[in-house]
Amino acid sequence: PHQLAPLLNTNLTTRKMRTVLVTGAAQGIGRCIASKLASKGFQVAIADLPHQESKADEVLKELATQSKKFGAKDPIFVPVDVSKKQSVFDAVDKVASHYGAFDVMINNAGITSVSKILSATEDQLDQLSKINIGGVLFGIQAAAKKFVELNRKGDYTPQTVGNTQKKLTGKIINCCSIAGNQAFPILGLYSASKFAVKGLSQAAAKELAPLGITVNAYAPGIVLTPMWDFIDSELSKVNGLPIGQNLRNAIENTALKRGEEPEDVAGLVAFLASEDSDFITGQNIAVDGGISYV
């Protein structure tokens, strides 16, 4: 085994180190995705709202330990408001400038909203649209622009780059939801926003393929994070079930009969970010413990 060590180290150092930006990564699923990717040898930048910087500092310490194992540059935090186009573009520019590379964009940031269709408000619609839909759209735009800038010298004309169908220039991975595959009552607006994410992902996959960019989405189920605690509490106000009962009912409707951990989602995203998924694009892959099939 000791004779193989120099060869393994050489392969590790000569392999291109990929750079990734994860939005909404100060906590929850985003934090777990960032940690998983760092453990796989990615150079990881995390982005979240400015007031989340203290939480982000904790994540950076965790990521730094992983990064040192691979000789990667230290992870960084970039403040971002994904509902604002320029903010997203600025974040991508900062990451690419810091690392001198940019390979994967993970549009993970999002919010939820709980209300019956007849009770939905303009404010709820506006906020969900700007963050869940706008954030993904702007993330796709910013990442594609940077991929083309770094790997195609800014050229958006596919015919001018030789063998374009085989040349991968970047990956975009969006956070969808099982609610983007099948709408849920009392989560109508949220479901609609996630249907939009699936549509954007599929359309972008077709439009950007000639540029060597793949676009996919991941669709989590009942993930045991503060977001689902909020959903459970809000559902209780609407349907009158005791706190915790909506969550228990949702888990019971899962084939694997357990709540989903952020690590379950991170495993799928790490695969989509890796070279093992290079021939996959335009997909919205459920990681939900079997809710879709019960």
TORVEXMI-458973 format. One record per residue: residue in one letter; z, x, y of N, C-alpha, C in turn. Coordinates in pm, whole numbers, padded with zeros to 5 digits, always signed. Atoms other than C-alpha are relative to their C-alpha. Example, Ala and Ser with C-alpha at 12.3 -4.5 7.8 and 13.67 -1.06 7.14 Angstrom:
REM TORVEXMI-458973
a+00000+00089-00119+00780+01230-00450+00000+00090+00120;s-00006-00082-00119+00714+01367-00106+00073-00077+00109;
REM end
This chain:
REM TORVEXMI-458973
p+00000+00081-00123+00000+00000+00000+00000+00084+00127;h-00009-00080-00120+00082+00282+00244-00136+00057+00041;q+00132-00053-00031-00277+00408+00216-00087-00101+00075;l+00077+00104-00068-00407+00075+00347+00045-00020+00144;a-00056+00027-00132-00185+00073+00657-00088+00048+00114;p+00086-00044-00111-00410+00291+00879-00124-00086+00018;l+00120+00084-00006-00713+00079+00790+00031-00136+00062;l-00038+00130-00054-00529-00246+00866+00026+00011+00149;n-00028-00018-00142-00410-00110+01201-00127+00019+00080;t+00128-00020-00069-00761+00000+01289-00073-00132+00019;n+00066+00130-00011-00902-00344+01215+00064-00086+00106;l-00073+00083-00096-00631-00504+01427-00034+00040+00142;t+00020-00046-00137-00695-00285+01729-00146-00012+00043;t+00141+00007-00038-01077-00298+01715-00049-00143+00010;r+00043+00140-00009-01101-00674+01673+00021-00052+00142;k-00011+00055-00134-01163-00857+01998+00123-00090+00011;m-00118+00083-00021-00838-01001+02129-00038-00118+00089;r+00043+00120-00072-00900-01359+02239+00109-00048+00098;t-00088+00048-00107-00750-01507+02555-00006-00151+00009;v-00006+00145+00000-00634-01867+02575+00092-00050+00111;l-00085+00069-00097-00493-02099+02842+00038-00135-00059;v-00052+00128+00049-00272-02390+02734+00065-00074+00116;t-00062+00079-00106-00195-02661+02989+00112-00087-00057;g-00113+00080+00045+00124-02865+02974+00084+00073-00103;a-00059-00085+00103+00286-02576+02789+00144+00042+00028;a-00139-00036-00029+00632-02558+02945+00098-00064-00098;q-00088+00069+00095+00769-02786+02674-00084-00073-00104;g+00064+00089+00097+00688-03007+02375-00111+00063-00081;i+00111-00045+00083+00361-02978+02189-00067+00122+00060;g+00067-00112-00065+00209-02741+02446+00073+00131-00023;r-00080-00120+00024+00495-02494+02409-00020+00050-00143;c+00015-00037+00141+00460-02497+02031-00139+00056-00027;i+00136-00051+00015+00083-02447+02052-00009+00143+00053;a+00002-00134-00060+00131-02148+02283+00067+00101-00092;s-00073-00089+00089+00386-01995+02046-00080+00032-00126;k+00080-00019+00121+00165-02046+01743-00117+00095+00026;l+00115-00084-00031-00135-01886+01912+00042+00144+00027;a-00051-00135-00023+00072-01589+02028+00030+00069-00133;s-00031-00056+00132+00185-01540+01668-00125+00035-00079;k+00128-00028+00065-00182-01531+01568-00077+00112+00070;g+00063-00111-00067-00263-01249+01809-00081-00034+00124;f+00068+00038-00124-00400-01444+02106+00078+00052+00120;q-00062-00021-00130-00333-01339+02463+00015-00138+00063;v-00027+00139-00037-00167-01656+02591+00049-00012+00144;a-00047+00040-00132-00137-01797+02940+00041-00147-00009;i-00045+00138+00001+00059-02116+02994-00006-00057+00141;a+00011+00066-00130+00013-02368+03272+00079-00130-00004;d-00073+00125-00013+00225-02656+03393+00025-00023+00149;l-00030+00031-00138+00342-02823+03712+00095+00104+00058;p-00084-00104-00061+00511-02587+03962+00149-00017-00025;h-00144+00020+00017+00853-02748+03919+00047+00028-00143;q-00035-00034+00138+00843-02659+03548+00012+00151-00022;e+00003-00145+00014+00851-02287+03619+00122+00056-00073;s-00119-00050+00069+01210-02239+03498-00012-00020-00151;k+00024+00022+00143+01120-02395+03163-00107+00096-00051;a+00109-00089+00039+00803-02188+03156+00052+00142-00022;d-00056-00134+00016+01009-01869+03197+00060+00018-00139;e-00055-00007+00135+01187-01948+02870-00112+00016-00103;v+00113-00010+00092+00853-01994+02697-00061+00140+00005;l+00059-00133-00014+00722-01665+02836+00079+00106-00076;k-00083-00095+00073+01016-01475+02689-00029-00008-00150;e+00032+00022+00141+00940-01627+02350-00137+00058-00034;l+00135-00046+00026+00570-01545+02377-00010+00152+00008;a+00006-00144-00020+00630-01189+02496+00037+00075-00127;t-00041-00063+00126+00805-01103+02170-00116+00005-00098;q+00116+00004+00089+00496-01212+01977-00111+00092+00049;s+00111-00077-00056+00250-01044+02213+00013+00149-00026;k-00022-00143+00020+00410-00702+02173-00043+00046-00139;k+00039-00036+00137+00337-00710+01800-00149+00031-00011;f+00145-00015+00008-00036-00722+01871-00056+00089+00112;g+00047-00082-00110-00051-00502+02179-00070-00080+00108;a+00062+00087-00101-00155-00798+02393+00070+00016+00134;k-00064+00003-00131-00093-00817+02764+00107-00107+00002;d-00108+00098-00009+00222-01002+02859-00054-00138+00038;p+00041+00137-00036+00186-01381+02877+00035-00029+00145;i-00027+00037-00140+00175-01537+03222+00008-00152+00014;f-00006+00141-00037+00255-01872+03379-00082-00022+00125;v+00076+00037-00120+00012-02032+03621+00031-00146+00033;p-00027+00140-00038+00116-02344+03813-00130-00077+00012;v+00122+00080-00007-00134-02626+03789+00036-00148+00007;d-00004+00147+00000-00174-02994+03870-00136-00044-00054;v+00129+00027+00065-00442-03105+03625-00073-00120+00060;s+00066+00113-00064-00512-03418+03830-00085+00044+00119;k+00074-00053-00114-00662-03193+04100-00099+00107-00049;k+00106-00086+00051-00993-03024+04024+00018+00146+00042;q-00009-00137-00048-00942-02717+04242+00118+00074-00062;s-00117-00061+00063-00599-02655+04093-00034+00052-00139;v+00038-00042+00135-00748-02638+03743-00094+00120+00005;f+00093-00112-00014-01032-02410+03852+00073+00127+00041;d-00079-00115-00045-00784-02181+04029+00080+00060-00116;a-00079-00047+00114-00569-02161+03716-00086+00081-00096;v+00091-00072+00090-00864-02058+03499-00041+00134+00061;d+00037-00125-00068-00971-01798+03757+00112+00103-00010;k-00114-00092+00006-00620-01647+03761+00016+00059-00139;v-00015-00048+00138-00605-01623+03382-00110+00101-00033;a+00111-00090+00030-00949-01463+03351+00014+00131+00076;s-00018-00120-00081-00870-01219+03631+00112+00087-00056;h-00115-00074+00052-00535-01121+03478-00034+00073-00129;y+00028-00057+00132-00667-01059+03126-00136+00069-00008;g+00134-00055+00007-01024-00963+03207-00085-00066-00106;a+00072+00074+00104-01138-01222+02953+00048-00144+00001;f-00039+00140+00015-01130-01592+02877-00082-00059-00115;d+00070+00041+00120-01214-01741+02538+00027-00144-00045;v-00037+00132+00049-01030-02068+02470+00077-00076+00107;m-00070+00088-00093-00921-02358+02691+00058-00116-00079;i-00064+00111+00069-00666-02604+02555+00055-00097+00104;n-00040+00102-00096-00638-02916+02769+00104-00091-00065;n-00108+00070+00069-00302-03029+02638+00079-00095+00090;a-00083+00078-00093-00140-03177+02950-00038-00147-00002;g+00025+00144-00004-00103-03554+02956+00129-00078+00015;i-00116+00088-00015+00129-03846+03018-00025-00128-00079;t+00015+00129+00066+00195-04183+02861+00041-00111+00097;s-00038+00117-00079+00245-04532+02998+00014-00118-00095;v-00029+00112+00090+00395-04837+02830+00002-00130+00079;s+00002+00132-00064+00304-05188+02942-00099-00089-00073;k+00098+00093+00052+00132-05499+02822-00121-00003+00093;i+00124+00003-00078-00226-05543+02938+00017-00086+00125;l-00012+00092-00113-00134-05835+03163+00101+00047+00103;s-00100-00051-00094+00147-05635+03324-00039+00135+00058;a+00041-00133-00045-00043-05311+03385-00027+00000+00150;t+00011-00008-00146-00042-05195+03747-00110+00099+00042;e+00098-00094-00056-00288-05013+03969+00053+00143-00005;d-00058-00134+00000-00048-04720+03994-00006+00062-00139;q+00007-00051+00136-00030-04686+03615-00142+00042-00036;l+00140-00029+00028-00407-04699+03585-00045+00127+00073;d+00040-00114-00082-00454-04449+03866+00057+00131-00055;q-00065-00122+00047-00203-04198+03730-00055+00045-00135;l+00054-00035+00132-00327-04213+03371-00143+00052+00011;s+00140-00042-00015-00688-04182+03482-00008+00142+00056;k+00007-00131-00065-00623-03882+03705+00047+00112-00091;i-00058-00107+00083-00411-03688+03455-00065+00008-00137;n+00051-00004+00137-00529-03786+03108-00151+00016-00009;i+00146-00010+00003-00897-03825+03189-00048+00111+00094;g+00041-00101-00096-00941-03618+03504+00040+00140-00042;g-00047-00131+00041-00732-03332+03368-00088+00062-00108;v+00088-00049+00106-00952-03303+03060-00138+00031+00056;l+00131-00025-00061-01274-03336+03261-00001+00129+00079;f-00005-00120-00083-01170-03068+03509+00019+00125-00086;g-00021-00113+00089-01051-02844+03226-00129+00041-00070;i+00131-00028+00061-01388-02874+03053-00091+00071+00100;q+00087-00058-00102-01571-02798+03376+00038+00144+00034;a-00047-00133-00039-01356-02499+03470-00022+00102-00111;a+00017-00092+00112-01365-02345+03123-00147+00033-00022;a+00143-00023+00021-01740-02390+03082-00056+00094+00106;k+00047-00087-00109-01804-02230+03421+00042+00144-00025;k-00049-00136+00023-01588-01931+03328-00066+00063-00121;f+00069-00053+00118-01743-01892+02982-00139+00049+00037;v+00136-00035-00040-02089-01888+03136+00002+00122+00091;e-00012-00113-00093-01979-01648+03409+00027+00131-00075;l-00039-00122+00070-01823-01400+03166-00098+00041-00109;n+00079-00031+00118-02060-01425+02871-00150-00021+00015;r+00143+00025-00021-02393-01539+03017-00044+00041+00140;k+00030-00047-00135-02382-01371+03359-00030-00114+00095;g+00015+00115-00088-02358-01714+03519-00124-00083-00024;d+00128+00066+00026-02682-01833+03362+00020-00126-00085;y-00012+00128+00071-02684-02202+03262-00129-00041-00070;t+00127+00032+00064-03039-02186+03122+00002+00054-00143;p-00017-00047+00138-03000-02170+02743-00114+00087-00051;q+00115-00071+00055-03353-02041+02678-00003+00148+00036;t+00006-00139-00046-03287-01715+02861+00093+00092-00079;v-00091-00081+00081-03020-01598+02616-00048-00003-00144;g+00056-00008+00134-03151-01477+02284+00093-00057-00106;n-00073+00052+00116-03043-01656+01966+00120-00084+00043;t-00112+00073-00060-02830-01903+02164+00077-00086-00098;q-00068+00091+00091-02752-02130+01873+00108+00071-00082;k-00099-00074+00077-02550-01853+01704+00101+00074+00088;k-00087-00076-00089-02388-01696+02008+00111-00090+00056;l-00114+00078-00048-02042-01844+02065+00058+00064+00126;t-00051-00055-00125-01926-01801+02424+00138-00052+00035;g-00134+00051-00031-01608-02012+02429+00029-00129-00073;k-00045+00122+00066-01404-02296+02285+00087-00082+00094;i-00081+00094-00077-01258-02604+02452+00063-00097-00099;i-00074+00086+00094-00989-02805+02270+00084-00097+00082;n-00065+00103-00081-00862-03134+02414+00103-00079-00078;c-00103+00083+00062-00550-03337+02343-00040-00147+00006;c+00026+00142+00010-00646-03684+02225+00124-00066-00061;s-00113+00070+00061-00426-03915+02015-00056-00095-00106;i+00042+00106+00091-00438-04156+01724-00032-00127+00078;a+00030+00114-00086-00440-04409+02009-00140+00009+00060;g+00138-00014-00041-00783-04271+02091-00096-00038-00111;n+00081+00047+00112-00906-04382+01750+00020-00148-00027;q-00034+00141+00018-00730-04718+01728+00102-00038+00106;a-00090+00037-00110-00571-04888+02028+00127-00067-00052;f-00128+00057+00037-00206-04988+02009+00046-00101+00104;p-00052+00097-00096-00052-05299+02167+00115+00061+00081;i-00100-00047-00097+00173-05232+02470-00026+00145+00040;l+00044-00133-00040-00001-04895+02496-00148-00005+00036;g+00141+00024-00027-00331-05036+02617-00063+00101+00094;l+00056-00095-00096-00385-04813+02921-00002+00141-00058;y-00006-00132+00064-00273-04504+02732-00111+00012-00104;s+00106-00001+00101-00506-04593+02445-00137+00016+00066;a+00128-00009-00070-00794-04641+02688-00025+00141+00052;s+00017-00135-00053-00732-04301+02845-00033+00098-00112;k+00028-00090+00111-00737-04135+02503-00136-00029-00064;f+00138+00028+00040-01056-04318+02403-00095+00077+00092;a+00082-00074-00096-01197-04158+02718-00003+00149-00033;v-00006-00142+00038-01080-03814+02606-00094+00027-00118;k+00090-00016+00115-01262-03861+02275-00145-00005+00046;g+00137+00011-00050-01576-03970+02460-00043+00124+00077;l+00031-00121-00075-01563-03673+02698-00022+00117-00094;s+00010-00111+00094-01512-03436+02407-00133-00004-00075;q+00125+00012+00074-01809-03571+02213-00121+00028+00088;a+00113-00022-00092-02041-03577+02515-00009+00147+00040;a+00000-00141-00040-01935-03228+02625-00047+00089-00114;a+00043-00080+00115-01988-03093+02273-00152+00004-00008;k+00146+00005+00005-02351-03207+02285-00064+00072+00119;e+00057-00061-00120-02413-03092+02641+00018+00152+00003;l-00034-00141-00015-02248-02752+02607-00039+00086-00119;a+00039-00076+00118-02365-02653+02259-00110+00103+00029;p+00103-00100-00029-02681-02483+02396+00052+00122+00075;l-00061-00112-00072-02450-02263+02604+00096+00079-00089;g-00087-00070+00093-02259-02153+02295+00146-00042+00010;i-00137+00049-00019-01951-02364+02376+00027-00114-00096;t-00039+00111+00087-01777-02580+02117+00110-00079+00069;v-00101+00090-00058-01563-02879+02216+00053-00090-00109;n-00065+00085+00098-01315-03051+01989+00127-00059+00056;a-00126+00062-00042-01004-03267+02015+00092-00015-00120;y-00100+00023+00105-00684-03310+01818+00074-00129+00033;a-00059+00132-00018-00520-03648+01765+00134-00009-00073;p-00133+00008+00061-00144-03633+01702+00043-00145-00023;g-00057+00132+00025+00057-03925+01568+00135-00015+00068;i-00134+00023-00055+00430-03991+01613+00075+00133+00005;v-00059-00133-00012+00545-03651+01738+00141-00011+00059;l-00140+00011-00040+00921-03608+01774+00029+00090+00119;t-00024-00070-00127+00931-03495+02137+00059-00100+00099;p-00053+00092-00101+01089-03639+02454-00098-00111+00040;m+00097+00104-00035+00763-03828+02517+00017-00122-00089;w-00016+00116+00088+00818-04042+02208+00136-00067+00019;d-00128+00063-00036+01182-04097+02306-00022-00098+00115;f+00031+00086-00115+01046-04238+02631-00078-00123-00046;i+00079+00112+00050+00789-04452+02450+00089-00100-00072;d-00091+00087+00076+01057-04588+02217+00087-00082+00095;s-00087+00069-00096+01284-04674+02511-00077-00107+00076;e+00080+00096-00076+01005-04844+02706-00047-00116-00088;l+00039+00107+00092+00883-05037+02403+00116-00096-00023;s-00119+00082+00020+01238-05161+02353+00017-00103+00112;k-00010+00091-00115+01234-05314+02702-00100-00115-00011;v+00108+00100+00007+00912-05499+02622+00016-00093-00120;n-00004+00083+00121+00963-05617+02263+00142-00034-00047;g-00137+00039+00030+01342-05635+02256+00064+00065-00121;l-00058-00069+00115+01393-05414+01951+00103+00104+00046;p-00103-00098-00039+01700-05186+01955-00061+00138+00021;i+00044-00137-00020+01660-04831+02082-00006+00073-00134;g+00020-00074+00124+01523-04620+01798-00077-00077-00106;q+00065+00079+00105+01379-04912+01599-00152+00013+00005;n+00144-00017-00010+01027-04878+01733-00044+00134-00061;l+00031-00131+00057+01030-04510+01639+00011-00005-00152;r-00017+00009+00146+01164-04586+01291-00114-00080-00063;n+00111+00080+00053+00898-04854+01242-00130+00080-00006;a+00122-00080-00006+00624-04614+01348-00002+00104-00112;i-00008-00100+00107+00744-04348+01105-00020-00066-00136;e+00016+00072+00126+00762-04607+00826-00146-00031-00028;n+00143+00027+00016+00395-04679+00887-00082+00127-00022;t+00067-00127+00027+00314-04314+00824+00000+00027-00150;a+00011-00022+00145+00191-04226+00475+00102+00103-00050;l-00092-00106+00043+00407-03912+00460+00146-00032+00032;k-00135+00052-00021+00713-04109+00579+00094+00097+00070;r-00087-00083-00085+00843-03858+00831-00060+00011+00138;g+00049-00022-00134+00820-03794+01198-00077+00132+00007;e+00083-00119-00015+00567-03537+01311+00070+00101+00090;e-00056-00108-00079+00689-03202+01440-00111+00065+00084;p+00102-00069-00079+00510-03013+01720-00073+00108-00077;e+00062-00103+00082+00446-02738+01466-00117-00054-00083;d+00109+00062+00075+00228-02981+01269-00128-00004+00082;v+00115+00004-00091+00001-03017+01570-00051+00140+00028;a+00037-00136-00036+00006-02648+01656-00084+00066-00109;g+00077-00058+00109-00126-02556+01312-00147-00038+00007;l+00139+00045-00014-00439-02765+01363-00068+00066+00119;v+00059-00058-00121-00496-02636+01716-00030+00148-00021;a+00023-00142+00028-00460-02276+01599-00127+00019-00084;f+00122-00006+00079-00731-02342+01341-00123-00023+00088;l+00114+00030-00087-00962-02495+01603-00028+00115+00097;a+00018-00113-00092-00903-02193+01828-00050+00125-00071;s+00034-00119+00076-00978-01947+01548-00149+00004-00035;e+00139-00015+00041-01309-01813+01423-00033-00081-00124;d+00024+00082+00119-01264-02023+01109-00063-00135+00033;s+00054+00130-00039-01374-02329+01307-00127+00011+00084;d+00114-00024-00089-01681-02179+01474-00114-00100-00016;f+00110+00093+00022-01917-02435+01319+00045-00146+00014;i-00052+00136-00023-01705-02737+01416-00008-00032+00147;t+00002+00043-00140-01777-02923+01738-00020-00151+00007;g+00014+00143-00021-01763-03278+01873+00094-00085-00083;q-00090+00073+00090-01474-03375+01644+00132-00036+00069;n-00135+00039-00040-01151-03562+01712+00081-00010-00130;i-00064-00014+00131-00930-03456+01422+00143-00054+00004;a-00133+00059+00006-00626-03666+01337+00096+00093-00073;v-00109-00071+00067-00304-03484+01254+00123-00091+00016;d-00093+00112-00022-00080-03788+01204+00080-00039-00122;g-00077+00032+00120+00071-03779+00856-00051-00119-00077;g+00061+00109+00075-00160-04053+00738+00012-00138+00061;i-00005+00130-00066-00104-04330+00993-00137-00068-00003;s+00137+00053-00008-00481-04371+01014-00044-00065-00130;y+00049+00045+00130-00502-04452+00644+00098-00089-00074;v-00099+00086+00066-00191-04658+00565-00051-00144-00004;
REM end
